[in-house]
Each structure stands twice: as C-alpha cells, then as structure tokens.
Amino acid sequence: MGAQTNNLPWRSMWVIGASSGIGQALAELGAKRGLDVVASARRREPLEQMAESYSNLTALPLDVSDPASVSAAVDTLGVDNFPELIVFCAGTYVPGGLEVLNYESAEHHFKVNYLGAVATLDAIVPVLKKRARGHVAIVSSLTAYRGLPKAAVYGPTKAALLSLCETIKPDFDKLGLDLSVVNPGFVRTPMTDKNEFKMPFLMETEEAAEATLDGLAKKQFEVTFPAPLVRRLRFLRLLPYSLYFKAIGRISQ
Ligand SMILES: NC(=O)c1ccc[n+]([C@@H]2O[C@H](COP(=O)([O-])OP(=O)(O)OC[C@H]3O[C@@H](n4cnc5c(N)ncnc54)[C@H](OP(=O)(O)O)[C@@H]3O)[C@@H](O)[C@H]2O)c1
C-alpha cells in the first residue's frame, strides 16, 4: 500500500508494541498518513505482514523485558535515521483483584509495562540528545488515575508510568525534547477481550489510533480518550477516600 503525504510534525515513527491492538492500528495509521514507520513487538509474523502491506513500514522484532534486545534495536536504527516519534505501547494485562495478585505476576507486569518503558528511555534518550530533537510517547492508561477494581496487578504499573512521565517532563523540556503520556479508556483489543465485565465507552482500535496520533501531533503532554469516561474518572480522582470507595463500590457491583 502507498503512503499519503503527511501534515504531521514528524517524518517517522517507531511503535513498540505494534503486533496487535492499539499499537498495530497506530503503526498502520502512521504508514497511511505518510510516516516512515518502524513496528516492533516480540511476534515477528504480524509485523512482517504489515511490512508487506505498507512499503514505508519496517518490522523490527524485540522484547522490551530484555534491555539488551531494546539496545540492539536502537543500534540497528542508528542515530542519523532514528525515528522522530517513538511510541511505547507494549503492555501485558491480567484482569482481577486480590485473587490474582502474586509476586510472579506483578514482577512480569512491571518488567513489561514499566521497566520495558524504562529500558526504552534508557536506550533512546542518548540518541535523542545527540540529535537534539524527538518526541517520546508512553502509553499508560486511565487506570493510572486511581486504584480501580480488577486492576490489582496491572493498575500499579500504569500509575508508575504516569508518575514517571510527570517526573521527567521538565527534564525533557530542558533538553528541547517532547514527552507525552497517552491515557486511553477501554479499547477493543486482544488485551481487553479477556474482560468479563461491561466496559463503558468501549472504542475501536482505529478510533484510538486516530485520537492518539492527533493528540500527539498537537504536542499535548497528556493524550486521553474517550472524553465521557475521562470526565468521569477525572471527577473520581478529586474525591476524598470516603466518597471514592463508595462510588467505586457502586460501579463494581
Ligand atoms: N485496550 C485498552 O482498553 C487499553 C486501555 C488503556 C491502556 N492500554 C494500553 O495500550 C497498550 C496496548 O494495549 P492493547 O490493548 O493494544 O493490547 P494488545 O493488543 O495485547 O497489545 C499489546 C502489545 O504489546 C506487545 N508486547 C507485549 N509484551 C511485549 C514484550 N515483552 N516485548 C515487546 N512487545 C510486547 C504485544 O506484542 P507481542 O506479544 O508480539 O510481543 C502487543 O503488540 C498497552 O500498554 C495497554 O496497557 C490499553
């Protein structure tokens, strides 16, 4: 498939976590809108299928839970042609509360969702500094706002990502680099197919990818959607614990 000319602020994008779901839709949207796209994840086959469909998309398999694998991918890309927008979208999720909480699962979630992002930053920031430009986007979640039901293992990893982004944003500013955090609500993907509860304001991956790319193009620090769910969760974030747990108790019944 050919690319359209783009009116986006970057010429190239690296999507990490691009073999399914939001990341895959984002990689395809970027390719359609004319960006040179590098698509990464562990599974080679879906990445190579996309590369066959878009002449401006390249597959670069990696495992974010292995920092050496991330560094090797960064070395492969090289400084001169390093992508201008890097979206860390890799993630893993087991739904549930206390009944699913155990050390092994929490360690795995942190290794992928949080330390995977740290390994990525560790490897790419020196390159972005050398080049003195670049935009990094980390996909967290609206679950990062407050502890939510069914997210005992996953939620803390997303809260950690949001805290990390808030903490390092001024450092990015000083370096003249852009940093964004993407906080989606519910999007229909293999990840959320596991949910047995009703997901309010569920979006399709294409809509989520459009909202992500458009928000990032405006260089927003926080890109978040869908608006009705965002409004509700922002309100819940303001409540004192006594009212918050009452509200959450009603929602989760
Ligand atoms: N769907 C939602 O409602 C929702 C809401 C809020 C936030 N999010 C976040 O959005 C991101 C994408 O999720 P999704 O819903 O699109 O789920 P998904 O379809 O399951 O996609 C997850 C992606 O992460 C990749 N990944 C997992 N472990 C990896 C590893 N060790 N190394 C490299 N890549 C790895 C997967 O590829 P491989 O398995 O091939 O490695 C896949 O491409 C996640 O960070 C998720 O937490 C999703």
The ligand as an SDF file (V2000), in Angstrom:
LIG
                    3D

 48 52  0  0  0  0  0  0  0  0999 V2000
   -7.0650   -1.8520   25.2670 N   0  0  0  0  0  0  0  0  0  0  0  0
   -7.3360   -0.9920   26.2270 C   0  0  0  0  0  0  0  0  0  0  0  0
   -8.5070   -0.8090   26.6300 O   0  0  0  0  0  0  0  0  0  0  0  0
   -6.2340   -0.2110   26.8560 C   0  0  0  0  0  0  0  0  0  0  0  0
   -6.6040    0.8190   27.7460 C   0  0  0  0  0  0  0  0  0  0  0  0
   -5.5910    1.5570   28.3400 C   0  0  0  0  0  0  0  0  0  0  0  0
   -4.2730    1.3220   28.0330 C   0  0  0  0  0  0  0  0  0  0  0  0
   -3.9560    0.3110   27.1660 N   0  0  0  0  0  0  0  0  0  0  0  0
   -2.5370    0.1000   26.8870 C   0  0  0  0  0  0  0  0  0  0  0  0
   -2.3510    0.1630   25.4990 O   0  0  0  0  0  0  0  0  0  0  0  0
   -1.2010   -0.6240   25.1460 C   0  0  0  0  0  0  0  0  0  0  0  0
   -1.5740   -1.5660   24.0140 C   0  0  0  0  0  0  0  0  0  0  0  0
   -2.5340   -2.4810   24.5150 O   0  0  0  0  0  0  0  0  0  0  0  0
   -3.6120   -3.2170   23.6050 P   0  0  0  0  0  0  0  0  0  0  0  0
   -4.9010   -3.0880   24.3010 O   0  0  0  0  0  0  0  0  0  0  0  0
   -3.4780   -2.7700   22.2120 O   0  0  0  0  0  0  0  0  0  0  0  0
   -3.1630   -4.7280   23.8250 O   0  0  0  0  0  0  0  0  0  0  0  0
   -2.5540   -5.8580   22.8780 P   0  0  0  0  0  0  0  0  0  0  0  0
   -3.3340   -5.9580   21.6230 O   0  0  0  0  0  0  0  0  0  0  0  0
   -2.4360   -7.0400   23.7510 O   0  0  0  0  0  0  0  0  0  0  0  0
   -1.1030   -5.2820   22.5080 O   0  0  0  0  0  0  0  0  0  0  0  0
   -0.0190   -5.3710   23.3650 C   0  0  0  0  0  0  0  0  0  0  0  0
    1.2360   -5.2070   22.5340 C   0  0  0  0  0  0  0  0  0  0  0  0
    2.3560   -5.2450   23.4240 O   0  0  0  0  0  0  0  0  0  0  0  0
    3.3040   -6.1520   22.8610 C   0  0  0  0  0  0  0  0  0  0  0  0
    4.1460   -6.7510   23.9000 N   0  0  0  0  0  0  0  0  0  0  0  0
    3.7430   -7.4580   24.9920 C   0  0  0  0  0  0  0  0  0  0  0  0
    4.8140   -7.8930   25.6650 N   0  0  0  0  0  0  0  0  0  0  0  0
    5.9190   -7.4460   24.9880 C   0  0  0  0  0  0  0  0  0  0  0  0
    7.3040   -7.5900   25.1750 C   0  0  0  0  0  0  0  0  0  0  0  0
    7.8170   -8.2630   26.2180 N   0  0  0  0  0  0  0  0  0  0  0  0
    8.1330   -7.0090   24.2670 N   0  0  0  0  0  0  0  0  0  0  0  0
    7.6420   -6.3310   23.2070 C   0  0  0  0  0  0  0  0  0  0  0  0
    6.3350   -6.1560   22.9820 N   0  0  0  0  0  0  0  0  0  0  0  0
    5.4860   -6.7260   23.8580 C   0  0  0  0  0  0  0  0  0  0  0  0
    2.4540   -7.2010   22.1540 C   0  0  0  0  0  0  0  0  0  0  0  0
    3.2170   -7.8820   21.1570 O   0  0  0  0  0  0  0  0  0  0  0  0
    3.9210   -9.3120   21.2950 P   0  0  0  0  0  0  0  0  0  0  0  0
    3.0060  -10.1800   22.1010 O   0  0  0  0  0  0  0  0  0  0  0  0
    4.0790   -9.7130   19.8680 O   0  0  0  0  0  0  0  0  0  0  0  0
    5.2290   -9.0420   21.9590 O   0  0  0  0  0  0  0  0  0  0  0  0
    1.4100   -6.3110   21.5140 C   0  0  0  0  0  0  0  0  0  0  0  0
    1.9070   -5.7890   20.3040 O   0  0  0  0  0  0  0  0  0  0  0  0
   -0.7790   -1.3540   26.4280 C   0  0  0  0  0  0  0  0  0  0  0  0
    0.2630   -0.6360   27.0470 O   0  0  0  0  0  0  0  0  0  0  0  0
   -2.0320   -1.2730   27.2840 C   0  0  0  0  0  0  0  0  0  0  0  0
   -1.7160   -1.3640   28.6440 O   0  0  0  0  0  0  0  0  0  0  0  0
   -4.8900   -0.4600   26.5730 C   0  0  0  0  0  0  0  0  0  0  0  0
  1  2  1  0
  2  3  2  0
  2  4  1  0
  4  5  1  0
  4 48  2  0
  5  6  2  0
  6  7  1  0
  7  8  2  0
  8  9  1  0
  8 48  1  0
  9 10  1  0
  9 46  1  0
 10 11  1  0
 11 12  1  0
 11 44  1  0
 12 13  1  0
 13 14  1  0
 14 15  2  0
 14 16  1  0
 14 17  1  0
 17 18  1  0
 18 19  2  0
 18 20  1  0
 18 21  1  0
 21 22  1  0
 22 23  1  0
 23 24  1  0
 23 42  1  0
 24 25  1  0
 25 26  1  0
 25 36  1  0
 26 27  1  0
 26 35  1  0
 27 28  2  0
 28 29  1  0
 29 30  1  0
 29 35  2  0
 30 31  1  0
 30 32  2  0
 32 33  1  0
 33 34  2  0
 34 35  1  0
 36 37  1  0
 36 42  1  0
 37 38  1  0
 38 39  2  0
 38 40  1  0
 38 41  1  0
 42 43  1  0
 44 45  1  0
 44 46  1  0
 46 47  1  0
M  CHG  2   8   1  16  -1
M  END
$$$$
